[in-house]
Amino acid sequence: MPSERNDSTCYEARSRMDCASQGYDLAKAAEMLERSSSEGGSEAQYLYSLFLLTGTSSAKDEVTAKELLTRSAASGCEDAALLQDEMERNGGADEIGELISLKFKGEQRNTDACRELFALYTEGRPPVKKDHRTAVRWYTVCAEEDDVHAQCTIGFMYLMGKGVGKDKDKALYWLMKASENGSADAMCHIGEMYEAGLCYTESDAKQAEKWYKLAADAGSTEAQYSLAAHYSVPKTKSYDPGRSHAYLEKAAAGGHGEAQYQLGMMYAYGKGVRRDEAKAIRLLESSCESGFQQAMVDYANMRYEGEVLEENAAIAAKWFEKAAANGNGYAQYALACMYGNGSHYEKNDGTAAKYFTEAAEMGEVNSQYCLGCLFYDGRGVEKSEKDAAMWFGQAAEQGHPGAGAFLGMLYVTGSGVEQDIEEGLRLLNASADSGYFEGQYYLGKLYMDGKYVGRNIPRAKRYLSLAAKQGDPDAKVLLERIKAERMR
């Protein structure tokens, strides 16, 4: 085991490596670390390997450096094990020379190098793997050197347990440091801690409000938005619509996307404020520009429908496209419908099928149903009753009554699935009982035809009448046929 003397020597060597120290002397540090390495100090072995790999204050010697890293890693030094792994994965020291130089500077407490190492390990940029634990280790150096962003970030990572174990004391230590240095984000994080009871903290609405106010006054739009929500809850002591609106306006003016969305919707519908279409459009456009997807979808819908805001299909298409590109299933569904109906775009079943597929694969139920219809009809895709049944099945599992009705008929007729009349009738009855007209129509037709179930005209009339009352023209035609047959 390393002796206390080794630990002391390594500590002194580190002080000599500190580039901000008056005693900064890499040659002296190398001499001390070489001696400590030979005596079995694992940390010294790791640090001295960096001298050897970079050829600093010693001849460059990759062979000896690798031996030292192996011994250091075997003794439990995580930094040595990590560097050894990175060298092996990337083909040797020469291939990651820039990373080794960065680490060597980082061990000298060079804050620029530590920031760069933090970014590398946080994002997992080559030649390293994403590793929040290592990222925290390097950014802590910056926090200790009074970097307010680092203090806030490290505090938040301890608060959330990201890369490190949750630690309320360390979280508060660094967040308080950052707050004292003027960080509105740090103040807001403390507010979040008390509001949500994060990191084993007992919820405390008063403390949360206090810290949110400090953060809001310091310019945090997130805190302003949180205060707007805090004062908006009816039947609570803090309920204050006026203050809520004031903070919502501040957050929106500061560029908070969700605040802009909520305020825009209020002006669009005149909820709690005088209706103002121009303000609503300005705020919702700003929210969309900020990347808030709910705004993109709702604003696009309103411009497409033209009931709440002035109709503009081009604007609707623009924001549906942006939301769809970000993987929003509803936006993909909306675009599919626009292409399928030839609304704004030239009608294109192939493009409609593409968007329906993207949304359906994400679980968007209406897209699953529509994709089933396309496969059944062979529109925009190759006709396939099997694929139709598969998509109808997925939609039916989510309770889509149309999919349940169509799938029911496929089971009854054995189209695309193994015939199962009992299961088909179960699905059709469930659809019809939910009030869905197609389920009622299909059941009525089955009982009228009598091919797959016993012919039962009274039951057929009952279901067809229910569908006809909902405006189904096909149901009305069959009712007239039954009436004509009775009159012969």
N, C-alpha and C positions, 0 to 999 in steps of 0.2 A: 504493500500500500504506500502511496506517496506520503512522505513525512511532512510535518508542520514546516520544516525548513524549506521543502520544495514549494509548499503553498505560499510561504512568505516571499520566496525568490520570484515566483511567478507573478505575485501581486505587484512587487516592485518593478518587474519587467514591464508589466502592463502600464504602470505609471510612466515609465520611460517611453512607451509607445504612444502615449496620449499626445496627439499633435497640438493640443491647446495648453499642454503643461510646460512650465518653465524648465523642467528637467527632461524635455523631449530629446531622446538620444537613441536612435535605432541601432547604432553599432553596439552601445552598451547593453540594450535590450537583447540583441541577438546573442551576445556573449553569455548573458545570464540564462537565457532560455536554452542555449546549447548545453550548459552545465546541468540545468535542472532536467532536461530531456534525458540525459545519460543516466540520471538517478531515478528515472521511472515516473516523472511527473506527467500525467496524461495531458493536462491542459498545455503545459510547456511543449510537449511533443507536437501538439496540433499547431500552436503558434509558431514554433521554430520551423515546421514544415512549410509555412507560408513564406518565411525568409528564404528557405532553400528553393522553393518553386519560383519565386520572383527574382532570385539572385540579389537580394538586398543585404548588404553588410556581410555577405558570404558568397562563395562561388555557387552558381546555380547547380543543383544536384537533385534531379527528379527521383533517382533510385532511392537515395536516403530518405527523401521526403515521403515517398510511398511507404517505406518501412516504418517511419515514425507515425504516419497516419494509421497504419494497420495496428500498431501497438496501442496508440491512443484510443482508437475506436473499440478495441478489445477491452480496454479498461473503462469503457462507458462514456467516453466523450462524444456527445451527439454531433457537435460541429465537425469533428474529424470523420465520423461515420458518414455524414451527409456529403462532405467534400469528396471523400473516397468514392461514394456511389456516383456522384456527378462526373468524376473523372472517368470511371469505368463505363458509364452509359454513353459518354460523348467522345470516347476514343482517346483519352489521355489528357495530360495537363496542357499541352500545346493547343488543343482544340478549344479549351475553355480558359485561355490565358487572361482574357478581359475579366471574366468572373472572378478568377483567383486574385487579380490585381484589385478588383473592387472589394473583395473580402479583406484583403490585406489593409486597404485604406480604412475599411469599416472597423477593423480591430484597432486602428489608430484613432478611432472616434471621429473620423472625418464625416461630418453630417451630410455633405452632398452624396458621398458614397453610400451612407446608410439609407438616405431617402431613395436612392436608385435601387438598392437591394430590397427595400420594402416593396417598391413597385413591382420588381421582378417576381418576388415570391408571392405577392398578393394576386398577381394576374397569371402566374405560371408561364411567363414568357421564356422561350428557349434561351439558354440551355438548362433551365431549372424546371422543376415541377411545382405546381401550386402548393404552397405550404404556409398557412397562416401563422403557425407557431413560430417558424423562422422569421416571417415578416415582422411579427411583434418584437422579436428579439433585437432586430436591427433598428426598428423605429423607436424603440425605447431609448436608444442612445440620443436620438434627436429630441425626444421628450425631456430627457435629463438635461439637455442643453437649452432648454426653455423654448423649444419650437411649439407654438401654441396649437398648430394643426395636429402635430404628433401627439401632444398631450390629450387633445380631444379624442383623437382616433384610438389611442391606446386605452383610454378610459372607457370608451364605448365598447371596445373589444372585450375588456374584462366584464363589462356590464352584461353583454350578450353571450359571453363564453365562446367567442369566435377565435379559434387558434390557441386559446388559453382557457383554463378552468374559470368558471364564473367566480368573481371575487369582489364582493361589495366594497370592501375597504380600499382595494387598489383602484377600483372603478371610481369611487368618490374622490380618492386622492388625486388622480390625474384629471378628472373632470373639474374638480375645484380649482386645481392649478390653472387649467385652461380658462375657466370662468374668471379667475382673478386677472388673467391676461386679456380679458375682454371677449372671449369666444361666446357668441350668442348660441352657437350649436351645442356647446357644452352645457350651457344653462338649460337649453331645451331638453337635452338628454337627461338631466337631473329631474326635470319636470316629468318626463316620461317614466322615469324610474319610480317616482312617488305615485303617479297616476295609475300605472299598470301593475305596481308591486313587483318590478323587475329585480332579479338577482337577490331573491330572498328578502326583499324589502316589504314592509307592511304598507299597504295603500294609505295614502294621506292626501286627501283632496286639497287641504289648505296649503300644504307644502308644494304640491303640484302647481296650484294656482300661483303661488309666490314665485316659483322658478320660471313658470311660463311668462309671467308678467315681466320679469327681469330680462328674459330672452327676447320677448316681443319688443320691449323698449330698446333693446340692443340691435333690433332689425331682423330677428328670425321670423320669416314668414310661416315656418312650420309651427312655431309657438303661437303666432297670431291666429292661425287656423285652429289650433287646439283650443285656444281661449274662446274662439267663436263657437266651437262645439260645446265647450264647458258651460257657456251662458245660454245655450239654446234648448236645454232639456226642461220641458214643462214639469211643474209640480216638484221642483227641487229648490233648495234655498238659494242656489246660485242663478236661478232663471232670470235672465235679463235680456229680452229681445233686442233692445237698443244697443247694448254693449256688444252683443253677439254680432249684430249687423256691422257695427263699426269695425270690429276686428276682422270680420270677413272682407270688408272693403279694403282694409290695410293689407291683408294677405294677398288679395287679388291684385292690388296695385303693385305689390312687390314681386309679382310673377308666379305666385303659387297656383299651379295648374288646377288642382281640385277646388280651390277657393273660387277661381275664375269660373269654373264649371257650375258650381252651386249657385253663385251669384247670377250667372248668366241665365240659368234655369228659372231663378226667382223673377228676373225681369221679363223673361219670355212668357211666363204664365201669370205674372202679376201677383205672386204669392209673397205676402208680407211687404211688398213694395208696389209703387205704381207701375203698371206694365209699360215697358219701354223697349220696343223691338230693336231699335238701333243699338242701345246699350247691350241687349241680350246678344246680338250678333257679334258685337265687338268683343265681349267677354268670352263667348264660346269659341270664336276664332282664335283668341289668344290661348285659351286652354288647349285647343287642338294643336296649336303651334308648339306648346310646351311638351306635347307627347302624351297627354292624358287620354287614354283610349276610350273611356266612357263618354267623354265629350265628343270625340270623333264620331262615334256610333250614333249618339242621340242627336247631335247637331246635324249629321248627314240625314238621319231619318226625318227631322223636322223640315230640312230644306227640300227633301224629296217629296214629302207628303203635302207640304204647302198649307197646312192647317193652322200651325202656330206661328211660323215664320214664313216669309215670302218664298214661294217655290223657286228652286234653282237646281235643276238636275245635275248641272256641271259641277257645282260646289258639292252636292251630295256625293257624286261619283269620286271626286278628289279625295274626300275624307274617308269614304268607304275603302278606297284603294290603299290609303296610308295605313288604316287600321288593319286591313287584310294582310298587308305586307309584314305587319308586326305579329301576325298569327291570330288575329281576333276572329273567332269562328262565326259570330253573327255578321260581321262585315263581309266575310267570304260568302256567306249565305245570301246577303243582300245583293252583292255583285253578281252572283250566279243567277239570281232571279231577274236582274236587270238585263243580263245577256240573254237569258232564256226567253224573256218577253220582248226583247228588242226595245227596251226603254233606255233612252239616251245613247246607248251603244247600238251598233248594228246587231241584229239577232244572230246569235252564234251558239248553237247547242253544245259544241265541243268545248268552248270556253266556259260555258255554264257548268258543264260536267266537271271541268277542272276545278272550279271554285267549290262546287258542291262536294267533290271528293276531299279537298283540303279541309273543309269544315267538318265533314262527316267523320273523317279520321280523328278529329279532335273531340268528337262526341256531340257535335251540334245536331240536335234531334231532327229539326226540320230538314236539314240537308241530307240526313240519312234517309228520310222518307222520300225526298225529291230524287235522290240518286237511285233509290229503288225503282221509282217510276221511270226514270230514264233507261235503266237496264231492262225493264219490262217492255218498254216500247221500242228500244233500240235507237234512241235519240241522243246523238253526241257521243255514244259509246256503242260497242258491239252488243247486240241483243243477247241477254242472258237471264233466263228466269231464275237460275241458281243464284246469281249475284243479286238479282232483285230481291229474292227471298232472304238472302243474308242481310241486306241493308234494312229491309222491312223488319226483320227480326230484331236488329239492334235498336231501331227506333221504337218498336213495340215494347221492348224491355224498359224503355224510359217513359212508357205510358202514352205514346202518340196514338190517338184513336184511328187515324187514317191508315197508319202502318199496320195496326192490329187488324183492321178490316181487310186490307189487301192481302196480308199474310194469311188470314183466315180462309180467304177464297183459294189461295194457292194450296193450302193444306187440303181443302175439300176436293179440289180438282186434281191434286197430285202434280202440280206444275212447279218444277224447280226444287221440290222437296218430296220426300216419301209421303204418299197419300195418307192422311189421318183425318177422317171426317169429324170425329169427335173433338179433336183439338181445334180443327177449323171452326166448328160451331161454337166452341168455348170462346175463341178469339172474337168471332163475329158478334156473339151476344154481349161480350164485355164492351165492344165498341158501340153497339146499338144502345145498350143501357146507359152509356155515358152521354147519349144524346147526339152521337155523330151520325149525320145523315147517310153517309156511304155504307156504314155498318147496317143501318136500317134498310137501305135499298137492297144490298146484297142478300140479306136474310129474306126479304120479301120476294125477291126474284127466285131464290132457291126453293121456297115453299110454293111458289106459283108454278115453276117448271116441274118440280117433283123428280128430278133426275138423280140427285145425290141424297135427298131426304124425301120422306113421304109427302105427297102433294097435300097442301093444307091451305085452301083459299082464304078462310077467315084469318088465319095467322099471316098469310101473305098480305092481305089488305091492311091489317093492322100496322105492319112494319112499313109498307109502302106509303100509307097515309101519313105516318110520322115523318118520313123523308120528304114527302110532297109538301107538307106544311112548312118545311124549311126551304122550300123553293127548288127542290131537285126536279128538273124537267123529265128525266128518265123515269122517275117514280110515277109522275103524273101520266106518262104514256102507258105504263103497265097497268095502272088503275083503270084507265079508259079501256084497255084491252079486256081486262077482267069483266068490266061492266058490259062490254059488247058481247062477250061470250055468254053471259048470263041472260042476255036479251034474245038470243037465238032460239 
